[in-house]
Amino acid sequence: MQEIGERIEKDIGKFHENVKLLDESELGPKEVEIIRLAKNYCDDAQAWIEKEDFYTAFASISYAHGLLDTLLKLNSKE
């Protein structure tokens, strides 16, 4: 089960990398709120890992990535 925790830890790291791709100064208040919610889900994932509830941790970080991915797509310059 520890391998699962390590995989989720990598996902958390990738989440933090992706957050840096968004410039909050260019976003409206709703988008900033979505980033805040995504960060909360990421924090929740870390807390679930510490409790060794890897299934809930995986769900939390997946949801955080989904919120962030949506913002990245909406704000893409392409």
GROMACS elastic network, one bead per residue, 0.5 to 0.9 nm:
[ bonds ]
;  ai    aj funct       b0    kb
    1     4     6  0.53500   500
    1     5     6  0.67813   500
    1    52     6  0.85730   500
    1    54     6  0.79972   500
    2     5     6  0.50183   500
    2     6     6  0.63081   500
    2     7     6  0.86954   500
    2    52     6  0.85716   500
    2    54     6  0.89454   500
    3     6     6  0.50676   500
    3     7     6  0.62449   500
    3     8     6  0.87005   500
    4     7     6  0.50636   500
    4     8     6  0.62662   500
    4     9     6  0.86084   500
    4    54     6  0.68354   500
    4    55     6  0.89750   500
    4    58     6  0.87379   500
    5     8     6  0.51253   500
    5     9     6  0.61634   500
    5    10     6  0.87579   500
    5    49     6  0.62446   500
    5    50     6  0.89892   500
    5    52     6  0.77077   500
    5    53     6  0.89297   500
    5    54     6  0.62478   500
    5    57     6  0.84022   500
    5    58     6  0.86848   500
    6    10     6  0.64010   500
    6    11     6  0.87632   500
    7    10     6  0.51415   500
    7    11     6  0.64159   500
    7    12     6  0.87783   500
    8    12     6  0.62072   500
    8    13     6  0.86512   500
    8    45     6  0.81110   500
    8    46     6  0.85441   500
    8    49     6  0.80723   500
    8    54     6  0.79626   500
    8    57     6  0.73103   500
    8    58     6  0.62684   500
    8    61     6  0.75263   500
    9    12     6  0.50052   500
    9    13     6  0.63364   500
    9    14     6  0.87309   500
    9    45     6  0.88132   500
    9    46     6  0.76708   500
    9    49     6  0.83281   500
   10    13     6  0.50215   500
   10    14     6  0.62475   500
   10    15     6  0.86156   500
   11    14     6  0.50187   500
   11    15     6  0.61588   500
   11    16     6  0.87781   500
   11    58     6  0.87804   500
   11    61     6  0.70854   500
   11    62     6  0.83942   500
   11    65     6  0.86417   500
   12    16     6  0.64538   500
   12    17     6  0.87987   500
   12    42     6  0.65951   500
   12    43     6  0.88059   500
   12    45     6  0.79070   500
   12    46     6  0.78155   500
   12    61     6  0.66647   500
   12    65     6  0.89451   500
   13    16     6  0.52161   500
   13    17     6  0.64054   500
   13    18     6  0.87884   500
   14    17     6  0.50027   500
   14    18     6  0.62216   500
   14    19     6  0.87012   500
   14    65     6  0.89445   500
   15    18     6  0.51095   500
   15    19     6  0.62514   500
   15    20     6  0.89067   500
   15    39     6  0.86708   500
   15    42     6  0.77384   500
   15    61     6  0.80323   500
   15    64     6  0.76943   500
   15    65     6  0.63660   500
   15    68     6  0.80963   500
   16    19     6  0.51456   500
   16    20     6  0.67037   500
   16    39     6  0.86109   500
   16    42     6  0.88195   500
   17    20     6  0.54767   500
   17    21     6  0.71576   500
   18    21     6  0.52295   500
   18    22     6  0.74143   500
   18    65     6  0.86850   500
   18    68     6  0.76395   500
   18    69     6  0.84066   500
   18    72     6  0.84816   500
   19    22     6  0.57248   500
   19    23     6  0.86100   500
   19    35     6  0.79081   500
   19    39     6  0.86775   500
   19    68     6  0.72759   500
   20    23     6  0.73283   500
   21    72     6  0.78131   500
   22    25     6  0.87914   500
   22    26     6  0.83063   500
   22    27     6  0.84298   500
   22    68     6  0.89945   500
   22    71     6  0.81715   500
   22    72     6  0.69879   500
   22    75     6  0.81625   500
   23    26     6  0.56575   500
   23    27     6  0.70352   500
   24    27     6  0.50804   500
   24    28     6  0.79235   500
   24    31     6  0.81655   500
   24    32     6  0.64442   500
   24    35     6  0.87559   500
   25    28     6  0.80143   500
   25    32     6  0.89963   500
   27    30     6  0.79749   500
   27    31     6  0.58312   500
   27    32     6  0.63977   500
   27    75     6  0.85155   500
   28    31     6  0.54249   500
   28    32     6  0.63249   500
   28    33     6  0.87368   500
   29    32     6  0.50502   500
   29    33     6  0.61400   500
   29    34     6  0.86946   500
   30    33     6  0.50410   500
   30    34     6  0.63288   500
   30    35     6  0.88058   500
   31    34     6  0.50119   500
   31    35     6  0.63741   500
   31    36     6  0.86987   500
   31    71     6  0.71500   500
   32    35     6  0.50934   500
   32    36     6  0.63026   500
   32    37     6  0.87447   500
   33    37     6  0.62445   500
   33    38     6  0.86133   500
   34    37     6  0.50301   500
   34    38     6  0.61176   500
   34    39     6  0.85889   500
   34    67     6  0.68268   500
   34    68     6  0.77405   500
   34    71     6  0.81728   500
   35    39     6  0.61415   500
   35    40     6  0.85798   500
   35    64     6  0.86469   500
   35    67     6  0.74963   500
   35    68     6  0.66705   500
   35    71     6  0.82672   500
   36    39     6  0.51423   500
   36    40     6  0.62599   500
   36    41     6  0.87922   500
   37    40     6  0.50078   500
   37    41     6  0.63416   500
   37    42     6  0.86725   500
   37    64     6  0.76529   500
   37    67     6  0.82183   500
   38    41     6  0.51199   500
   38    42     6  0.62689   500
   38    43     6  0.86918   500
   38    61     6  0.84258   500
   38    63     6  0.74004   500
   38    65     6  0.72438   500
   38    66     6  0.83604   500
   38    67     6  0.60286   500
   38    68     6  0.65574   500
   39    43     6  0.61776   500
   39    44     6  0.85368   500
   39    64     6  0.67743   500
   40    44     6  0.61251   500
   40    45     6  0.86268   500
   40    64     6  0.79551   500
   41    45     6  0.62032   500
   41    46     6  0.87875   500
   41    57     6  0.89786   500
   41    60     6  0.52896   500
   41    61     6  0.62285   500
   41    62     6  0.87022   500
   41    63     6  0.69900   500
   41    64     6  0.53787   500
   42    45     6  0.50311   500
   42    46     6  0.65276   500
   42    47     6  0.88083   500
   42    57     6  0.85375   500
   42    60     6  0.64137   500
   42    61     6  0.52537   500
   42    62     6  0.86613   500
   42    63     6  0.84417   500
   42    64     6  0.58643   500
   42    65     6  0.84413   500
   43    46     6  0.51908   500
   43    47     6  0.63716   500
   43    48     6  0.87652   500
   43    60     6  0.85696   500
   43    61     6  0.84794   500
   44    47     6  0.50159   500
   44    48     6  0.61792   500
   44    49     6  0.86432   500
   44    56     6  0.88446   500
   44    57     6  0.70564   500
   44    60     6  0.64449   500
   44    61     6  0.79392   500
   45    48     6  0.51155   500
   45    49     6  0.62600   500
   45    50     6  0.87745   500
   45    54     6  0.83655   500
   45    56     6  0.71606   500
   45    58     6  0.67427   500
   45    59     6  0.77547   500
   45    60     6  0.51160   500
   45    61     6  0.55278   500
   45    64     6  0.89956   500
   46    49     6  0.51231   500
   46    50     6  0.64440   500
   46    51     6  0.88605   500
   46    57     6  0.67812   500
   46    60     6  0.88884   500
   46    61     6  0.85099   500
   47    50     6  0.51691   500
   47    51     6  0.65175   500
   47    52     6  0.87290   500
   47    53     6  0.88409   500
   47    57     6  0.76407   500
   48    52     6  0.61051   500
   48    53     6  0.51701   500
   48    54     6  0.65322   500
   48    55     6  0.84712   500
   48    56     6  0.64317   500
   48    58     6  0.87183   500
   48    60     6  0.86050   500
   49    53     6  0.57662   500
   49    54     6  0.56994   500
   49    55     6  0.89482   500
   49    56     6  0.83899   500
   49    57     6  0.58301   500
   49    58     6  0.87440   500
   50    53     6  0.76600   500
   50    54     6  0.89292   500
   51    54     6  0.81971   500
   52    55     6  0.87320   500
   52    57     6  0.84182   500
   53    56     6  0.57325   500
   53    57     6  0.62554   500
   53    58     6  0.87635   500
   54    58     6  0.59437   500
   54    59     6  0.85010   500
   55    58     6  0.51744   500
   55    59     6  0.63010   500
   55    60     6  0.86819   500
   56    59     6  0.50031   500
   56    60     6  0.60915   500
   56    61     6  0.86832   500
   57    60     6  0.51040   500
   57    61     6  0.62559   500
   57    62     6  0.84651   500
   58    61     6  0.53668   500
   58    62     6  0.59915   500
   58    63     6  0.85539   500
   59    62     6  0.51207   500
   59    63     6  0.61728   500
   59    64     6  0.86611   500
   60    63     6  0.52335   500
   60    64     6  0.62759   500
   60    65     6  0.87364   500
   61    65     6  0.61444   500
   61    66     6  0.85663   500
   62    65     6  0.51165   500
   62    66     6  0.62103   500
   62    67     6  0.87964   500
   63    67     6  0.63356   500
   63    68     6  0.86483   500
   64    67     6  0.53323   500
   64    68     6  0.62697   500
   64    69     6  0.85476   500
   65    68     6  0.50857   500
   65    69     6  0.58284   500
   65    70     6  0.84815   500
   66    69     6  0.51100   500
   66    70     6  0.62293   500
   66    71     6  0.88126   500
   67    70     6  0.53502   500
   67    71     6  0.66371   500
   67    72     6  0.88946   500
   68    71     6  0.51898   500
   68    72     6  0.62131   500
   68    73     6  0.86736   500
   69    72     6  0.50052   500
   69    73     6  0.61533   500
   69    74     6  0.85648   500
   70    73     6  0.52008   500
   70    74     6  0.61530   500
   70    75     6  0.85989   500
   71    74     6  0.50360   500
   71    75     6  0.60202   500
   71    76     6  0.83503   500
   72    75     6  0.52304   500
   72    76     6  0.58556   500
   73    76     6  0.51613   500
   73    77     6  0.88505   500
   74    77     6  0.88231   500
   75    78     6  0.88699   500
